[in-house]
């Protein structure tokens, strides 16, 4: 009986050893890949902006007749009056929509700004306008642009281009007293709403899921425009005339945007 037990035990141990040798190695569970969270720039956004602007403005008096008997026979006046830079602050808001395809981002945006860009220069049209200075003030700026950009997750570099509109006021004033009229007396005024083109570049960083901050530069090509200048009756009404005014504007603004959108997209 003892002999049978020993034999049976040996047989069981042999079978177990053979079975263990035939078992396949335990499969190795590979660690899951690292998940990269990519920011999605798609969606509507609204924001505010503020910064500074510089407007390069050049005036030319278009030919106009002078018929003042005390000055002799009628004659025409025309010619360049010089250029000046109108600078100052600007602040406003923007609203837009973006959609993202892979790393490319496309968008449409409307922006409206209050502005206080003011500058002047002494008129160079001598001798008749000696003692006058021409002044320009830009008090409102609007942009309607399309955007194309490339995103590195939460950082976006973009270009923009489209239409620009500004509101300008113009005047001329005395730089020295003339008779009873004091220095600073405004002799003539004019104004207009002017349309042009805009191009720009910006970099934007999303510091939370919905909030982002950007730095943007825009150049506005406002071209030439003919503006009617009306003289104060206390001066010489016969001097009413048209001036051709050329303008370009540069803007640098910091922007804060809030995007209405979903969570970041997980990419494997």
URPEGI-V971303 format. One record per pair of residues at least 4 apart in sequence whose C-alpha atoms are under 6 Angstrom apart, sorted by the first residue. I is the first residue (numbers start at 1). J is the second residue. D is the distance in Angstrom with one decimal. If there is no record, write none. Layout:
# URPEGI-V971303
i=I j=J d=D
i=I j=J d=D
This chain:
# URPEGI-V971303
i=35 j=268 d=5.2
i=36 j=266 d=5.9
i=36 j=267 d=5.2
i=37 j=265 d=5.9
i=37 j=266 d=4.7
i=38 j=153 d=4.8
i=38 j=264 d=5.9
i=38 j=265 d=5.3
i=39 j=153 d=4.8
i=39 j=154 d=5.1
i=39 j=264 d=4.9
i=40 j=264 d=5.8
i=42 j=98 d=4.9
i=42 j=99 d=4.1
i=42 j=100 d=5.4
i=43 j=97 d=5.6
i=43 j=98 d=5.4
i=43 j=260 d=5.9
i=43 j=261 d=5.4
i=44 j=96 d=5.8
i=44 j=97 d=4.3
i=44 j=259 d=5.8
i=44 j=260 d=5.5
i=45 j=95 d=5.8
i=45 j=96 d=5.5
i=45 j=258 d=5.4
i=45 j=259 d=4.1
i=45 j=260 d=5.8
i=46 j=94 d=5.7
i=46 j=95 d=4.4
i=46 j=257 d=5.6
i=46 j=258 d=5.5
i=47 j=93 d=5.6
i=47 j=94 d=5.3
i=47 j=256 d=5.4
i=47 j=257 d=4.0
i=47 j=258 d=6.0
i=48 j=92 d=5.8
i=48 j=93 d=4.1
i=48 j=255 d=5.8
i=48 j=256 d=5.5
i=49 j=91 d=5.6
i=49 j=92 d=5.4
i=49 j=93 d=5.7
i=49 j=254 d=5.5
i=49 j=255 d=4.3
i=50 j=90 d=5.7
i=50 j=91 d=4.1
i=50 j=253 d=5.2
i=50 j=254 d=5.6
i=51 j=89 d=5.9
i=51 j=90 d=5.5
i=51 j=252 d=5.7
i=51 j=253 d=4.3
i=52 j=88 d=5.7
i=52 j=89 d=4.4
i=52 j=90 d=5.5
i=52 j=251 d=6.0
i=52 j=252 d=5.6
i=53 j=87 d=5.6
i=53 j=88 d=5.7
i=53 j=250 d=5.5
i=53 j=251 d=4.4
i=54 j=86 d=5.7
i=54 j=87 d=4.4
i=54 j=249 d=5.6
i=54 j=250 d=5.2
i=55 j=85 d=5.4
i=55 j=86 d=4.9
i=55 j=248 d=5.6
i=55 j=249 d=4.2
i=56 j=85 d=4.7
i=56 j=247 d=5.6
i=56 j=248 d=5.3
i=57 j=83 d=5.5
i=57 j=84 d=5.6
i=57 j=246 d=5.5
i=57 j=247 d=4.5
i=58 j=82 d=5.7
i=58 j=83 d=4.0
i=58 j=245 d=5.6
i=58 j=246 d=5.2
i=59 j=81 d=5.4
i=59 j=82 d=5.9
i=59 j=244 d=5.9
i=59 j=245 d=4.7
i=60 j=79 d=5.6
i=60 j=80 d=4.2
i=60 j=81 d=5.4
i=60 j=243 d=5.5
i=60 j=244 d=5.1
i=61 j=78 d=4.9
i=61 j=79 d=5.3
i=61 j=243 d=4.5
i=62 j=78 d=5.1
i=62 j=242 d=5.7
i=62 j=243 d=5.4
i=63 j=77 d=5.4
i=63 j=78 d=4.4
i=64 j=76 d=5.3
i=64 j=77 d=5.5
i=65 j=75 d=5.6
i=65 j=76 d=4.3
i=66 j=74 d=5.4
i=66 j=75 d=5.4
i=66 j=76 d=5.9
i=67 j=74 d=4.5
i=81 j=123 d=4.8
i=81 j=124 d=4.5
i=81 j=125 d=5.1
i=82 j=124 d=5.8
i=84 j=120 d=5.6
i=84 j=121 d=5.6
i=85 j=119 d=5.5
i=86 j=117 d=5.0
i=86 j=118 d=4.2
i=86 j=119 d=3.8
i=87 j=117 d=4.3
i=87 j=118 d=5.4
i=88 j=116 d=5.3
i=88 j=117 d=4.4
i=89 j=115 d=5.9
i=89 j=116 d=5.6
i=90 j=114 d=5.6
i=90 j=115 d=4.3
i=91 j=113 d=5.3
i=91 j=114 d=5.5
i=92 j=112 d=5.7
i=92 j=113 d=4.0
i=92 j=114 d=5.9
i=93 j=111 d=5.8
i=93 j=112 d=5.7
i=94 j=110 d=5.7
i=94 j=111 d=4.2
i=95 j=109 d=5.8
i=95 j=110 d=5.6
i=96 j=108 d=5.5
i=96 j=109 d=4.1
i=97 j=107 d=5.5
i=97 j=108 d=5.6
i=98 j=106 d=5.5
i=98 j=107 d=4.1
i=99 j=105 d=5.8
i=99 j=106 d=5.5
i=100 j=104 d=5.7
i=100 j=105 d=4.4
i=103 j=150 d=5.6
i=103 j=151 d=5.2
i=104 j=149 d=5.8
i=104 j=150 d=4.7
i=105 j=148 d=5.7
i=105 j=149 d=4.9
i=105 j=150 d=5.8
i=106 j=147 d=5.4
i=106 j=148 d=4.6
i=107 j=146 d=5.7
i=107 j=147 d=4.8
i=108 j=145 d=6.0
i=108 j=146 d=4.5
i=109 j=144 d=6.0
i=109 j=145 d=5.4
i=110 j=143 d=5.7
i=110 j=144 d=4.7
i=111 j=142 d=5.6
i=111 j=143 d=5.0
i=112 j=141 d=6.0
i=112 j=142 d=4.5
i=113 j=140 d=5.8
i=113 j=141 d=5.1
i=114 j=139 d=5.9
i=114 j=140 d=4.7
i=115 j=139 d=4.4
i=115 j=140 d=5.2
i=116 j=139 d=5.2
i=117 j=137 d=5.5
i=117 j=138 d=5.1
i=118 j=136 d=5.7
i=118 j=137 d=4.5
i=119 j=135 d=5.7
i=119 j=136 d=5.7
i=120 j=134 d=5.3
i=120 j=135 d=4.1
i=121 j=133 d=5.3
i=121 j=134 d=5.6
i=122 j=132 d=5.9
i=122 j=133 d=4.0
i=123 j=132 d=5.7
i=123 j=133 d=5.1
i=125 j=129 d=5.6
i=126 j=130 d=5.4
i=131 j=174 d=5.8
i=131 j=175 d=5.3
i=132 j=173 d=5.6
i=132 j=174 d=4.8
i=132 j=175 d=5.7
i=133 j=172 d=5.4
i=133 j=173 d=5.5
i=134 j=171 d=6.0
i=134 j=172 d=4.5
i=135 j=170 d=5.7
i=135 j=171 d=5.3
i=135 j=172 d=5.9
i=136 j=170 d=4.8
i=137 j=168 d=5.6
i=137 j=169 d=5.3
i=138 j=167 d=5.9
i=138 j=168 d=4.5
i=140 j=166 d=5.5
i=140 j=167 d=5.2
i=141 j=165 d=5.9
i=141 j=166 d=4.5
i=142 j=164 d=5.7
i=142 j=165 d=5.0
i=143 j=163 d=5.9
i=143 j=164 d=4.6
i=144 j=162 d=5.8
i=144 j=163 d=5.2
i=145 j=161 d=5.1
i=145 j=162 d=4.2
i=146 j=160 d=5.5
i=146 j=161 d=5.6
i=147 j=159 d=5.7
i=147 j=160 d=4.4
i=148 j=158 d=5.6
i=148 j=159 d=5.5
i=149 j=157 d=5.4
i=149 j=158 d=3.8
i=150 j=156 d=5.8
i=150 j=157 d=5.6
i=151 j=155 d=5.6
i=151 j=156 d=4.3
i=154 j=205 d=5.8
i=154 j=206 d=5.1
i=155 j=204 d=5.8
i=155 j=205 d=4.6
i=156 j=203 d=5.7
i=156 j=204 d=5.1
i=157 j=202 d=6.0
i=157 j=203 d=4.6
i=158 j=201 d=5.8
i=158 j=202 d=5.4
i=159 j=200 d=5.8
i=159 j=201 d=4.5
i=160 j=199 d=5.6
i=160 j=200 d=5.1
i=161 j=198 d=5.4
i=161 j=199 d=4.2
i=162 j=197 d=5.8
i=162 j=198 d=5.4
i=163 j=196 d=5.9
i=163 j=197 d=4.5
i=163 j=198 d=5.6
i=164 j=195 d=5.7
i=164 j=196 d=5.0
i=164 j=197 d=5.1
i=164 j=198 d=5.6
i=165 j=194 d=5.6
i=165 j=195 d=4.4
i=166 j=193 d=5.8
i=166 j=194 d=5.4
i=167 j=192 d=6.0
i=167 j=193 d=4.4
i=168 j=191 d=5.6
i=168 j=192 d=5.5
i=169 j=190 d=5.9
i=169 j=191 d=4.2
i=170 j=189 d=5.6
i=170 j=190 d=5.0
i=170 j=191 d=5.7
i=171 j=188 d=5.4
i=171 j=189 d=4.2
i=172 j=186 d=5.8
i=172 j=187 d=5.7
i=172 j=188 d=5.5
i=173 j=184 d=5.4
i=173 j=185 d=5.3
i=173 j=186 d=4.2
i=173 j=187 d=5.4
i=174 j=183 d=5.2
i=174 j=184 d=5.0
i=174 j=185 d=5.4
i=175 j=183 d=5.3
i=176 j=183 d=4.7
i=177 j=181 d=5.6
i=177 j=182 d=4.5
i=177 j=183 d=4.8
i=187 j=231 d=5.6
i=187 j=232 d=5.4
i=188 j=229 d=6.0
i=188 j=230 d=5.2
i=188 j=231 d=3.9
i=188 j=232 d=5.7
i=189 j=229 d=5.4
i=189 j=230 d=5.5
i=190 j=228 d=6.0
i=190 j=229 d=4.8
i=196 j=221 d=5.6
i=196 j=222 d=4.4
i=197 j=220 d=5.8
i=197 j=221 d=5.1
i=198 j=219 d=5.7
i=198 j=220 d=4.4
i=199 j=218 d=5.7
i=199 j=219 d=5.5
i=200 j=217 d=5.4
i=200 j=218 d=4.1
i=201 j=216 d=5.8
i=201 j=217 d=5.6
i=202 j=215 d=5.6
i=202 j=216 d=4.1
i=203 j=214 d=5.5
i=203 j=215 d=5.6
i=204 j=213 d=5.6
i=204 j=214 d=4.0
i=205 j=212 d=5.3
i=205 j=213 d=5.5
i=206 j=211 d=5.8
i=206 j=212 d=3.9
i=207 j=212 d=5.7
i=210 j=258 d=5.5
i=210 j=259 d=4.9
i=211 j=257 d=5.8
i=211 j=258 d=4.8
i=212 j=256 d=5.9
i=212 j=257 d=5.3
i=213 j=255 d=5.6
i=213 j=256 d=4.6
i=214 j=254 d=5.8
i=214 j=255 d=5.0
i=215 j=254 d=4.7
i=216 j=252 d=5.8
i=216 j=253 d=5.4
i=217 j=251 d=5.7
i=217 j=252 d=4.6
i=218 j=250 d=5.8
i=218 j=251 d=5.1
i=219 j=249 d=5.8
i=219 j=250 d=4.6
i=220 j=248 d=5.7
i=220 j=249 d=4.9
i=221 j=248 d=5.1
i=222 j=247 d=5.3
i=222 j=248 d=5.4
i=223 j=246 d=5.4
i=223 j=247 d=5.7
i=224 j=245 d=5.5
i=224 j=246 d=4.3
i=225 j=244 d=5.6
i=225 j=245 d=5.4
i=226 j=243 d=5.6
i=226 j=244 d=4.5
i=227 j=242 d=5.4
i=227 j=243 d=5.3
i=228 j=241 d=5.8
i=228 j=242 d=4.3
i=229 j=240 d=5.8
i=229 j=241 d=5.5
i=229 j=242 d=5.8
i=230 j=240 d=4.9
i=231 j=237 d=5.4
i=231 j=240 d=5.6
i=233 j=237 d=5.4
